[in-house]
């Protein structure tokens, strides 16, 4: 982070007091947008309205309690270099500690309870896999990975990982840890996977989950609620149960003139003046979620008539090519859905105590355990207490998911997609080697399950242009937010991307004289690159001459060209010139001095 640029308070944009902002979607992207409008752009909070379809804000970052137990559909893997997210959290007052911020709360909590896993992969019904640290790749796999890293996104357009790797790659320890953390599958976009490998080059011990950040409470109570309270206190307008389905634009599809929505069962249109702004969340990975419990299956919602914010995107894409191609992401539900589960265990501490003993990690500090033998590709974690501010002392909660729910279970001979909460818990107990306590666990557990049809839809193969830019070409008052937006160098499926789109949209539409934070450039840091190369080649300690590859002199010209391409693909380093005119560092002379120039 460049503190000089980041902490600078830009001058208030001219005329911002007379402009209004309409934000469609009350998830983290919409809430961040409102915060940046107020704090960075100095827009009056009363001029900002957030429209949300659901009765609560937070989008996918949910956390709630029913009469029977708790529910969180998903977990976020946060890390220290999510610069936009932590910049946002540094602005938001803590709800519990006067004079502190949400960022302070997160840092304090992780200093006391850092994540460190030594039971990342479980095999044989309750054994820690002794070999899961071994990341050495075959020469063929390493060459394929190098080819992907060295290619452009244009060269990788519409390709999947299957186009580069044979099936053996998807059985390596590296893939087991990588894909189970991030939900990547073999048929997903190689462009997006490449971005992950570049963006997170610095995570060299990710099988220990070191560097991953968790919050004191679930992410709704730890992050969403403080931001919402901050915005309410500032005077932002919130409108719930407001379902936007389209925008009316001018003839060139550049300026929003109306927001079309359903409100309390009636169609309504919100007029938008030319100087006012519209920020639209163009999709949600948790859209059309359905829920189950101990005795009920979470049935997949395949309805395409109401797809929430996806519907807005679909309707806009029909108007103009610059709004992208949502069909690339939304047409194959059986490839994009997965099911998560959230057990609430009441008055039976034995279950979590056994997991703590098996893993060596106190609840909340061990992160995800992945069951490598699981046909469903199960992963599970147990949370610290309290994970909810109002959680009872005798209640314990955890979270898990299955990435291949289309498969028959190892113990429960059904597809995970067709299972009740009790059946999913039974399969989990089988892989933990704890079927001996099955009856007690089931008796004391409420299982909430969630089927999310579009959870990994953002990973489907694509090309540049399939997702709209934050501010599409020519648009004067429209910006897109969320996971289905094209952001240079950053990845989807992260809170950081949602927050970054809000920052980019605000800064660009208002012409704010302030730079958007740089995506962490770890891929250009030779320290991380060297460590990654050593791990994939099975090298421990210093590199020796014996570790160097033999050079085939007949391929020397090819190697030279590859080296030149690698060097020339590195972008220019940060320019140190501090003035507004950033073209000056590209010129040899601009002052035209009168002094004689030496020969």
N, C-alpha and C positions, 0 to 999 in steps of 0.2 A: 504494500500500500504506500502510495506517495502522499505523505502527510501534508506536504506543502499545498498540493492541489485538493486533496480530499477534505481537509478541515477548513479550507477557504470558504468564506460566505460570499457567494456571488451577489452582485448588485441585483436589486429587484427588477424583473422584466417590466418594461414600459407597458402600461395599460392592464396589468394583471388584476388590479382591483375591480375592473369592469368585465372580467371574463368569468365564465362558469365552467365547471368541469363535471361531466357525467361519467361515472365509472360503473361499468356493467360487470358484475361479479364481485362478491364479497369475500373471496379467498385471500390468501397472503399477497397475491399480485395486486389486487384492487386496494387492499389496506395499505400496502407499501406505496402505491401510487399516490394515495391521499396524503400520506405522511410527507413524501417528497414535495408535493405541491405546496404544502403548508410550510415546511421547515426550510427547504432549499429554494423554492420559487416565491415564497411569501404571498401565496394566494390566500385571501381570506377564507377561513374554514367554512363559513356560512355559504360560500359560493360552490361548495363541493357536495355532490350527492352520490351515494353508493347504492346501486340497485342490486338486490339479491333475490334469487328465486326461492331459496329455502328460508325457513323462519329464523335461522341463526347464521351468523357470519363464520368464516373459517374455511369454507370449502372442504378440501380433502384433509385438512389438518383438524380433525375432529377429536372429541373426547367427551363422552357423556355417560350418564348413569340412568338405567331404567329401574323399575321396582326389583328386578331379579339380579341385575349385575351391570357391569360396565361394557362400553363399546369404544374401540378405536379401530378404524378400518385399516390404517397403515401406519408405518413408522418412517421417519426421515433419517437418513445417514448424513449427519452434519459433520463438517470438518473446519479447521481453523482458517482456511484460505477462501472461505465463502465471503469475500470482502463486502459485497453489497448487502448481504443478510446482516452481517455484524455491524456495518455502518448504520443500517436501519435500527438494529437493536440498541445501539449506543445512544439513540435519540429518545427512547421510550422509557419513562420512569418505571421502576420496579413497583409492583403492587404490594410487596411485603417489606421492603427495606427502604426507608426514607433516605433520600439523597443518593440512591443507587439507581442503576439502569438495568434493563433486561440483560444487556451484555454482561454487566457486572455479576448478576445472579448466575448466569451460565458459566462464566469463568470460575467463580467461587465454588460452584457445585462440582465442576470437573477437577478442580484441584484436590478436593476432598475425596471424590469417588471416581477416579479415572477408569476408563474401560481398558481391560487387558485380558485377553482370552487365551487359555491354554487347552481349551476343549472345543475348538472351532469346528472340527469335523468328527462326527460320531459314527462308528461302524459296529457291526456284530451285536446289536441290541445293547448298547450301553458302554462300549469301549471307545476310548479316544484313539483316533487314527494316528499311529506313531510316525507315519510317513508324510503327513499333509504339509510339512514345512519344505518338502523337496520340490523345488520349482524348476528343476532343469528340464528344458524342452529339447526335443529332437532337433536335428539340423533342419529337417523339413519344416517343422512347426516354427522354428525361429526365423527361417527364411521367409515363410508366409507372413509372419507378423511384421518383419522388416519391410516386406513389399507393401503391406497395407500402410504402415507408417510413412513410407516414402512416396506414396501416391497422392494425387490431388483428389479433392472431393468430386471433381468432374469425372475423373477416371474411375471412381468407385460408385458412380451413380447407379441406383436401383439394384445394387448387388448386396448379397447377404454373406454372412460368415461361412455358410456352406460352400460358397464359390471359391474359398481360399483354403479351407482346412478339411482334412479327411476326418472320419468319425473318431479316430483315436485321440485327436486334440481335445475333444469334448469329454474325455475321461481323465485328463491330466489334473493334478492337484491345483495348478494355477486356475484352470477353468472352473473347478468345483468351488473354490473360494470366491472367484470373481463373479460368476454368473449367479450364485446363490445370494450374494449381497445385493446385486443390482437387477436381478430378474431378466438378464439377457438370455436369449435362446439361440440355437444354431441358425435359425432362419431369420434372425433380426438383422437390421441395417449395419453393414460394415462401416459406413460413414460414422454412425453414432458410436459404435464400438471404438473406432479409431480416435474419436474425440475424447472418449473416456481414458484411453491409454495415454493420450498426450496431456490431458487436463490434470490427471492424478498420477503423474510420473513419480511424484514425491512419496507416494504411499508404498514403501518397499517392504513393510512388515504387515501387510494388510490381513494376513491370516491370524495375526494377534489382535486385529482390530484397533491397534494403537493409533491414536490421533482422531478416532471417531468421537464425536461429542454427543452427549445426551443431556437432557434438561431435568431440572428438579421434579417437575410435574410433566404430565403428558403435554404435547406441543400446543394443544388448544389453550390450556390453562397457563402454560409457561410463556407462550409467544403471542398467540392470537388475541387472547383476552386483554393483556396489557395494551396492545396496539389499539384495539377497539375502544377501550376506556380512554386512552389518550385522545383519540379522534372525537369521541363524544364530548369530552371536556373542552376540546377546542371549538366545537360547534358544527362538526360535519353532520350532514343529513343522511340518515339511513332509511331506506325503503325496502322492506322485506315482502316476501310473497309476490314479487314483481318479476315476471318471466319475459325477458326480451327475446324476440325471435328474428328481428331483421332491422336494418337501417335503411332509410330513404336517403339517397345521395343525389348530388347534382348530376348533370348530363355527362360529365367526364369521370364520374365516380371518384372524385377527389375530396369533396366536402360533404360532411354529414348535415342533413337538414332536419331529419326526424328520427326518433327512436321509437320503434314499434314493439308493443308488448301486450301481454295479458296481465291484468291486475284485478284480483278478486273476481275472476270469471268474466271480466269485460275487456274488450280490446281497447287499447288506448295508444295515443301518440304523443310523445314529448317533443315539442319543437326545439330545434337547436339553431342558435344564431351562428353566423359565419365565424365570429370571433371566439365562440365557445368551443370547448374541447370534449372529445368522446374517447374513452379508453375502454376497450372491449376484451374481456377474457374469451379467447376463441376455442375453448374446450377444457374439459376436466377429466382427469384419469379416473375419477370416482363417479362419473356421470352414470345415471341409471343403476346405481347399486341396489341390490336386494339383500335381504337379511334372513337369517335363520337362527335356530337355537338348538337346545339339546335334542328336541324331538322333531324339528322342522328343517327341511332342506332349503337352502337359499337358491331359488330358481333363477336361471339366467334371464334377464330382461333383454329381449331382442327387438323391442319396439323401436322403429325408426321414425315414427311420426313426431315424437317429442324427445329430442336429444339434448335439451338444455342449451348450453352455450355452443355446443357443436352445431345446433340448428342455425344459429346466427352465422357461423363461419360458412356453413353449406350455402346459405342464401346469398351471402356476399360473394362467394366464389363463383356463383352463377352469373354475377354481374360483370366480373373483370378477372382476367388472368393473373393480375398482380396480387390477388387475394389467396392464391395457392390452390391446392388440390386436396381437399379433405378426404376424398375417396381413397387416397393412397393409405390412409391410416385407419379408416373406419369400416372397411368392408369385410373383415374376417374375424368375427367375434371369437370363434373357437381358437384362434391363434393369439388373441390379445387379452383374454379374460384370465383371471385367477381368483382364488378364494383365500381369504384370510380368516383367522379365528382368534378370539380373545376370551380366554377363560377367566372367570372370577371364582376363586377357590375360597370358600368360607369355612372357618373353624376346622381346618385340617392342615396344619403346618407341615405334616410329614412329607407331603409331595414336594414342595419347594425345598425343604431341608435336604432331601435326597439329591435333588438336582445340584444344589450348592456343593454338597460333598463330592458328587461325581465329577463336577467341573472344576472344583477348587476355587470358584469365584462366588463371592457374596452376590445376592440378588441385585440385578441392575448393572453390575460391573463386568459381566462375562459376555454380553452381546449375544449375537445369534449363534446357535449351534445348528449345523446342517447335518442331516442324516443321509450319508452317502449311499446307503443301501436302499433308501426309500424309493419305491416306484413313483410315488407322488412328488418326490423331491422336496420333502418337508424340511423346514427350518423353524426354530422356536427359541424364544428368549423369555426369561423371567425378569420382572421389573422390581425395582426397589420399592420400599414403602416409606411414605405414601406416594403413589403415582398420581393420585387425585387429591386435591386439597381436603376433600371431605371424606376420604377413604377410612373405613373403620379399621381398628387395630387387628381384628380377626379376619380381614379380607386381604387376599393376595391376588395379583393379576399378572398375566403374561400375554404374549402375542406371538402368532406364527402364521405361516402360509405354506401353500403347496403350489409349485410352479408347473407341475405336470398332472393336473387334476383329471385329465382325460384317461389316465392309466388306472388299472385295477390295483388296489392296495396290496401290500404284502401279507397283511393279517386280515383286514376287512376286504373281502373279495368284491369290491365295488369301485366304480370311479369315484374319486374324491368329490367331483361335481354333484354326485347323486347321494352324498352322505349327510346325515344329521350331525349335529354337534357332538353327540355322545359317540357316534361312530368314528369321527375324526379324532376325538380324544383317545379312544381305545387304540387306534392305529399309532398315535403318538406314544402312548405308554408301551406299546410293543417295541418300538424302536429305542425307547429309553431303557428297556429291560425291566419294566416296572409293572408288568401285568398282575403281579401278586397283590397290588393295592388298587386294582381297577375298580372294584365295587365301591370302595371308600372314596376314591377320587370322583367317580361319577356322582355319587350321592351328595358330595359337598361342592360340586362345581356347576356354575351356570356358564354355558358356552354360547357366546354370540358369534355368529358367522356372517361374513359379508362376501357376496359375489360381485366382482367389479368387471363388467364386460369390456372396458377399454383401458384396463390398468397398464398394459404395455403397448398400447396402440402407437405411442410416439416413437417406438423402436422399429416400426415396420420399414422395410426398404424404401428408400426415397432418393430424390435428387434435389439439388438446389432449385428453389422456386416452388417446391411443393408446400412449403410453409411460407406464410407472408412475412415480410420484414416487420419490425416493430412499427415503423412508419413507412407504409408502402410508397412507392414512387409517385410523386405528384400530390399526395394527400396533405391537406392543409390543417385538418383538425381531428384526424383519426389516428389512433395508435392501438396496436394489438398487445395483449398481455398473456402471460402464462407459458405453458409447456409446448404449445403448437405454433411457435413463432421462431423465425430464423434469427439467431444471435451468433455473431462471428465468434468462433473458437470455443464457446461454452457448450455445455451438454444439457440435455433434457433430463427429466425425472429427478430434479433437485429443487429445493426451496430457493436456492441461489438464482436459478434461471428465472423463476417467477418474479423475484424481487428486482433482478437486473432489468427485466423488460419494463417494469414500472419506472425505474430510474431513466432508462434510455428514452422512453416515451415522453416523460415530463421534460427532460432536458432538451430534446429535439423540438417538440412542438412549441415550447416557449422560448426557444433560442437562448437558453440559459448559458451564461458565460462561465461554464464550469465543465470540466472533463468527466465523462463517465469513467468509473473505476475500471482498471485493466483486469482482464481475466488472468488469473495467476499463471505466469509464464514458466512454470516448472519444467516444461519440456525442453527448454533451452538451457537448463542448469546442468552442467556437465557432471556435477556431483551425483545428482539423482539418476542421470542416464547411465553413468558407470555402475552404480549399484544395481540398477535393473539388468544391465547386460551381464554382470557377474552372477546374479541369481539365476537367470535363465540359462546360463552355461554351467551351473553347478560349481561356481568358483567361490571358495571361502578364503578370506584374508587377501593378501596382496596378489596381483596378477603376475604370473611368472612367464618366462619364455615358452614353457611347455603348454601354456593355455592359449597361446596365439595360434590362429588358424594358418594352415599351410596356404601359400599363395600360388595359384595357378597362373603362370606368366602369360598364358594364352588369353586369359580373361582380364589382363591388366588394363587394356583400353576401356572395357566395360566398367571396371571398378573405378577408373578415373572419372568417367562420366557420372556414375552414381555419386561419387564424392562431391563433384562439382554441383550436382543438383541439390544434394543435402545442404551444402554450404550456402548456396544462393537462395534456398527456400527459407532461410532464417531471416525474419523481418528486421528492418533497421532498429537499432536500440533507441530507447527513449530520448527525445531531443531535449537538450538542456536550455535552449533558448526560451526565455520567460515571457516574451511579449505576446500580444494577441495574434500578430501575423505569423502564423506557423510555416509560411512558405520561405521565410528568410533562411532557415538552416539548409534549404535545398539549393541555395544560390552562392556563388563564389564571392560576389560583391554587389552591394546595394547602395553604398554611400557615395561612390564616385569621388574619392578624395583627389584634391588638386596637387598633392605632393608628387614629385617625380618618383617613378617606380624604378627600382634598380634593375640592371640588366643581368 
